[in-house]
Amino acid sequence: STVALLDETEELDVLRAGRGHEESTPPLDVIEQFTEQAHQHPDRLAIHAPDQSVTYGELDAYSSALAQHLLDRGLEPGARVALAMPRGAREVTAMLAILKAHGVYIPLDLRHPPDRVATIIDDARPQYLVAPSDSPLTGILPPDAQHIPLDELSRPAEPSSPLHLTPESGQLAYILFTSGSTGRPKGVSIPRSALANFLRSMAHTPGMTDSDHLLAVTTTTFDISGLELLLPLWTGAKVTIADYETTADPRRLRATLEGGDFTLMQATPATWHMLLDAGWVNRSALKILCGGEALSPELANRLLGEEGELWNLYGPTETTIWSAAMQIERGFDKITIGHPIDSTQLLILDAQGELVSPGVVGEIYFGACLAR
């Protein structure tokens, strides 16, 4: 079992195949990148949502003012902030504000069972809660936690002084809890540097530019929402946030998708199946991102249109959203998870931790952009 089965050349080939494109410089932090976009295009629409629509300039000003309010309430770097806002632009504003104040956001969904939400709060012990003034969560917060009612700060004033936006090395961006399907939900702590590398890589492949318009359908408690809400703001694009009712009703979702000038949408295979079964046909140049479950050949063939692109994405929450991507083209003979994203590494190793030959079963190992 300890005999090496690969010669030196084969080993180098396997190692080369398992490495993503290596960037020569580290990426900007997500807040630095967003702020740069806001300064360049302040009047460009950033978010269209059920609660309000905001430009890049407005989103930057509102989030900075809320960040200043958090700092005035004593928030220190690394403080844990539970985020329990209705789906929409103000939820994203709060998310950016927490990051600007060097806090760590913990998204909560009040549609989840109360026991699950209570378990997360008990485990995470947030020091702050950003939520509406009538939030039912105030009764189960730790005794020393502060409630920041965001509806009382809907149009905040400009911050009194410029914020220091550059985070310290290793600082966390968010803590996201697993489904708990195999036991108690576990908090996964993702560093800001890993999130920034992910966003820069996704901007390259599958790709997004400032001319794109993404339809966001995923709850913030599912890690793939990070792409839907933050990647457009990273690239200067526009994001439309579908309301809860639309994301749960395939007919409404179909009408929304067909009625807008959307260029990109990400969803799980289950959601794509739901859309197709509701009569949606891909007749546009839509870039489709599919992940979270295995993409079957049957679904891939139904999704492939005459134009646009189909991408299969793969990655566990603990490796920062997506770790590998593969474009599926018409006439494909097999579907794989593709190649690792930029500045990361994927290897298949045997029980002894040795590289296996191509096609041999082993365990997948991830390098870089890992949870703390």
C-alpha positions in Angstrom: 0.0 0.0 0.0 3.0 2.3 0.3 4.3 1.8 -3.2 4.0 4.9 -5.3 2.1 4.1 -8.5 2.8 7.4 -10.3 6.1 8.2 -11.8 7.5 11.7 -11.5 6.0 13.0 -14.8 2.6 11.5 -14.0 2.7 13.1 -10.5 3.5 16.5 -11.9 0.6 16.2 -14.4 -1.8 15.3 -11.6 -0.6 18.1 -9.4 -0.8 20.6 -12.3 -4.4 19.5 -13.1 -5.3 20.0 -9.4 -4.2 23.6 -9.2 -6.3 26.6 -10.1 -4.9 29.6 -11.9 -2.5 31.3 -9.5 -3.0 35.1 -9.2 0.2 37.1 -8.6 -1.4 39.5 -6.1 -3.9 39.0 -3.3 -7.4 40.3 -4.1 -8.9 43.5 -2.6 -11.2 43.0 0.4 -14.8 42.7 -0.6 -15.6 46.1 1.0 -12.6 47.8 -0.7 -13.7 46.4 -4.1 -17.4 47.5 -3.5 -16.3 51.0 -2.4 -14.2 51.4 -5.5 -17.2 50.4 -7.7 -19.4 52.9 -5.8 -16.9 55.7 -6.3 -16.6 55.0 -10.0 -20.4 54.6 -10.7 -22.4 56.2 -7.9 -25.5 56.7 -10.0 -25.6 53.1 -11.4 -28.4 50.9 -10.0 -26.9 48.3 -7.7 -30.0 46.5 -6.2 -33.6 46.2 -7.2 -35.6 44.5 -4.5 -39.1 44.2 -3.0 -38.4 46.8 -0.3 -36.4 49.4 -2.3 -34.0 50.0 -5.1 -30.6 51.6 -4.4 -27.8 53.0 -6.5 -24.1 52.2 -5.7 -23.7 55.6 -4.2 -26.8 55.2 -2.0 -25.8 51.7 -0.9 -22.3 52.9 0.0 -23.6 55.9 2.0 -26.3 53.9 3.8 -24.0 51.0 4.7 -21.3 53.4 5.9 -23.8 55.2 8.2 -25.1 52.0 9.6 -21.5 50.8 10.1 -20.7 54.0 12.0 -23.8 53.4 14.2 -22.6 49.9 15.0 -19.2 51.3 15.9 -20.8 54.0 18.1 -22.6 51.1 19.9 -19.3 49.6 20.8 -18.8 47.0 18.0 -15.2 45.8 18.0 -13.3 43.9 15.2 -14.5 40.3 15.0 -17.7 40.9 16.9 -20.5 38.5 15.9 -23.6 40.1 14.5 -26.8 38.1 13.9 -28.6 39.4 10.8 -32.3 38.7 10.7 -33.8 41.1 8.1 -36.5 40.5 5.6 -35.3 39.6 2.1 -34.3 42.7 0.2 -31.9 45.7 -0.3 -31.8 46.6 3.4 -30.6 43.1 4.3 -27.7 43.6 1.9 -27.1 47.1 3.3 -26.8 45.6 6.8 -24.5 42.9 5.5 -22.1 45.5 4.0 -22.3 47.6 7.1 -21.3 44.8 9.4 -18.3 44.1 7.1 -17.4 47.8 7.0 -17.4 47.9 10.8 -15.2 44.8 10.8 -17.9 42.6 12.3 -18.8 39.1 11.4 -22.4 38.5 10.1 -24.5 35.5 11.0 -27.5 35.2 8.7 -30.8 33.9 10.2 -34.0 33.0 8.5 -37.2 33.4 10.6 -39.0 30.9 8.3 -36.8 28.2 9.7 -38.1 26.2 12.7 -37.7 28.2 16.0 -35.7 25.4 17.6 -33.1 25.7 14.8 -32.8 29.5 15.1 -32.6 29.2 18.9 -29.8 26.6 18.6 -27.8 28.8 16.3 -28.1 31.8 18.6 -27.2 29.6 21.6 -24.1 28.4 19.8 -23.0 31.6 18.1 -23.6 33.8 21.1 -24.0 37.0 18.9 -23.1 40.3 20.6 -25.4 42.2 18.3 -28.7 41.6 16.4 -29.5 43.7 13.3 -33.3 43.1 12.8 -36.6 45.0 12.7 -37.7 46.6 15.9 -40.4 44.0 16.4 -38.1 41.0 15.9 -39.1 37.9 17.9 -35.5 37.1 18.4 -34.9 39.7 21.1 -36.3 37.4 23.7 -33.7 34.7 23.1 -30.6 36.8 22.7 -27.7 36.5 25.2 -28.2 38.9 28.1 -25.4 41.3 27.0 -26.4 41.3 23.3 -27.5 44.6 21.8 -30.5 44.9 19.4 -30.0 47.3 16.5 -33.4 48.0 15.0 -32.7 48.7 11.3 -36.2 50.0 10.5 -35.4 53.0 12.7 -32.4 53.7 10.5 -34.0 53.3 7.0 -32.4 56.5 5.7 -29.4 57.2 7.9 -27.4 60.4 7.9 -23.9 60.5 6.4 -21.2 59.1 8.7 -19.4 61.8 10.7 -15.9 60.6 9.7 -14.4 58.3 7.0 -14.4 54.6 8.0 -11.2 52.6 8.1 -12.1 49.8 5.6 -9.0 47.6 5.4 -9.5 44.5 7.6 -6.8 42.8 9.7 -5.3 39.6 8.3 -7.3 36.5 9.1 -10.5 38.4 10.0 -13.7 36.6 9.5 -16.5 37.7 7.1 -19.3 35.5 8.2 -20.4 32.4 10.1 -22.9 30.2 8.3 -24.6 27.2 9.9 -24.9 23.9 8.2 -28.2 22.2 7.7 -27.8 20.0 10.7 -29.2 17.0 8.8 -26.7 14.7 10.4 -26.8 16.2 13.9 -26.6 19.6 15.5 -26.0 22.5 13.1 -22.4 23.6 13.0 -21.1 27.1 12.5 -18.6 27.5 9.6 -16.4 30.5 10.0 -15.2 32.0 6.7 -12.3 34.5 6.5 -12.6 37.6 4.5 -9.6 36.7 2.4 -11.2 33.5 1.3 -14.4 35.3 0.4 -12.5 37.9 -1.6 -10.5 35.2 -3.5 -13.7 33.4 -4.3 -15.4 36.6 -5.7 -12.4 37.6 -7.8 -12.2 34.0 -9.2 -15.9 33.9 -10.0 -15.7 37.2 -11.8 -13.2 35.6 -14.1 -14.8 32.1 -14.4 -17.7 31.6 -15.0 -17.4 35.4 -15.4 -19.4 38.5 -14.6 -19.0 42.1 -15.9 -20.7 45.4 -15.1 -23.2 44.9 -17.9 -24.6 41.8 -16.2 -28.0 41.6 -14.4 -28.4 38.7 -11.9 -31.6 37.4 -10.5 -31.0 36.3 -6.9 -33.3 33.5 -5.5 -31.3 32.0 -2.6 -31.8 32.7 1.1 -28.8 34.3 2.8 -28.6 31.3 5.2 -27.4 29.2 2.2 -23.8 30.0 1.4 -24.3 30.2 -2.4 -26.2 33.4 -1.8 -22.8 35.0 -1.3 -22.3 34.8 -5.0 -25.7 36.2 -5.8 -25.6 39.2 -3.5 -21.9 40.1 -3.5 -20.5 39.2 -6.9 -22.6 41.8 -8.7 -21.4 44.4 -6.2 -17.8 43.2 -6.8 -18.1 43.7 -10.6 -20.4 46.8 -10.8 -23.3 44.7 -12.1 -27.0 44.9 -11.0 -28.8 42.3 -8.9 -32.6 41.9 -8.6 -33.6 40.2 -5.4 -36.7 38.0 -5.8 -39.1 38.0 -2.8 -39.9 34.9 -0.8 -43.2 34.3 -2.6 -41.5 34.3 -6.0 -38.7 32.0 -5.0 -41.2 29.4 -3.7 -43.7 29.6 -6.6 -42.3 28.2 -9.9 -45.0 30.1 -12.0 -44.1 33.5 -10.4 -40.4 32.7 -10.8 -40.9 31.8 -14.4 -42.8 35.1 -15.0 -40.0 37.1 -13.3 -37.2 35.4 -15.2 -39.0 35.8 -18.6 -40.1 39.4 -17.8 -36.6 40.9 -17.1 -33.4 41.5 -18.9 -31.5 39.0 -16.8 -28.2 37.6 -18.0 -27.3 35.3 -15.1 -29.1 33.1 -12.5 -27.7 30.6 -10.0 -29.8 27.9 -8.4 -29.8 24.3 -7.3 -30.9 21.5 -9.6 -34.1 21.2 -7.6 -35.0 24.9 -8.4 -34.1 24.5 -12.1 -36.3 21.4 -12.3 -39.1 23.3 -10.7 -38.7 26.1 -13.3 -38.6 23.8 -16.2 -41.6 21.8 -15.0 -43.5 25.1 -14.8 -43.0 25.6 -18.5 -39.9 27.7 -18.6 -37.7 27.3 -21.7 -34.2 28.7 -22.0 -34.6 30.9 -25.1 -32.3 33.7 -24.0 -28.6 34.2 -23.7 -28.8 33.3 -20.0 -25.7 32.2 -18.1 -26.9 29.4 -15.9 -25.0 28.4 -12.7 -26.1 25.1 -11.2 -24.8 23.6 -7.9 -25.6 22.3 -4.5 -26.5 18.8 -5.8 -25.4 16.6 -8.6 -26.2 17.9 -12.1 -27.8 15.0 -14.1 -27.3 14.7 -17.9 -31.0 14.8 -18.3 -31.3 18.2 -16.5 -28.2 19.5 -18.3 -29.8 18.8 -21.7 -33.0 20.5 -20.7 -31.2 23.6 -19.5 -28.9 24.0 -22.5 -30.4 26.6 -24.8 -29.3 27.8 -28.2 -27.4 30.6 -26.6 -26.0 31.3 -23.1 -23.9 29.1 -21.0 -24.4 26.3 -18.5 -21.9 25.8 -15.6 -21.7 23.0 -13.1 -20.4 24.2 -9.7 -19.2 22.2 -6.7 -17.9 23.0 -3.3 -18.7 22.4 0.4 -19.5 25.3 2.7 -16.2 24.8 4.5 -14.2 25.7 1.4 -16.0 29.1 0.8 -19.0 28.5 -1.4 -17.7 27.0 -4.8 -14.4 25.2 -5.2 -14.6 24.0 -8.8 -16.4 24.9 -12.0 -17.0 23.2 -15.3 -18.8 24.6 -18.4 -21.2 22.0 -19.8 -21.5 22.4 -23.6 -23.9 20.8 -26.1 -22.9 17.4 -27.1 -21.1 16.7 -23.8 -20.2 13.0 -23.1 -19.9 13.4 -19.3 -20.4 15.9 -16.5 -17.6 16.5 -14.0 -17.0 19.2 -11.3 -14.3 20.6 -13.6 -11.2 22.5 -12.3 -10.4 24.3 -9.1 -11.0 28.0 -8.8 -8.2 30.5 -8.8 -5.4 30.2 -6.1 -6.8 27.0 -4.7 -5.9 23.3 -5.1 -7.9 20.0 -5.3 -6.3 16.6 -5.0 -7.6 13.0 -4.9 -5.6 11.0 -2.4 -5.7 7.4 -1.2 -6.0 6.1 2.3 -2.2 6.7 2.8 -2.5 10.3 1.6 -0.8 9.5 -1.7 -1.9 10.8 -5.1 -4.0 8.4 -7.1 -3.9 7.8 -10.8 -6.6 9.5 -13.0 -9.8 7.5 -12.8 -8.9 5.8 -9.5 -11.3 6.4 -6.5 -10.0 8.3 -3.5 -10.9 11.1 -1.2 -11.0 14.8 -2.2 -8.7 17.2 -0.5 -8.9 21.0 -0.6 -6.1 23.5 -0.2 -6.5 27.2 0.5 -9.6 29.4 1.1 -10.7 27.1 3.9 -12.9 27.9 6.9 -11.1 28.7 10.1 
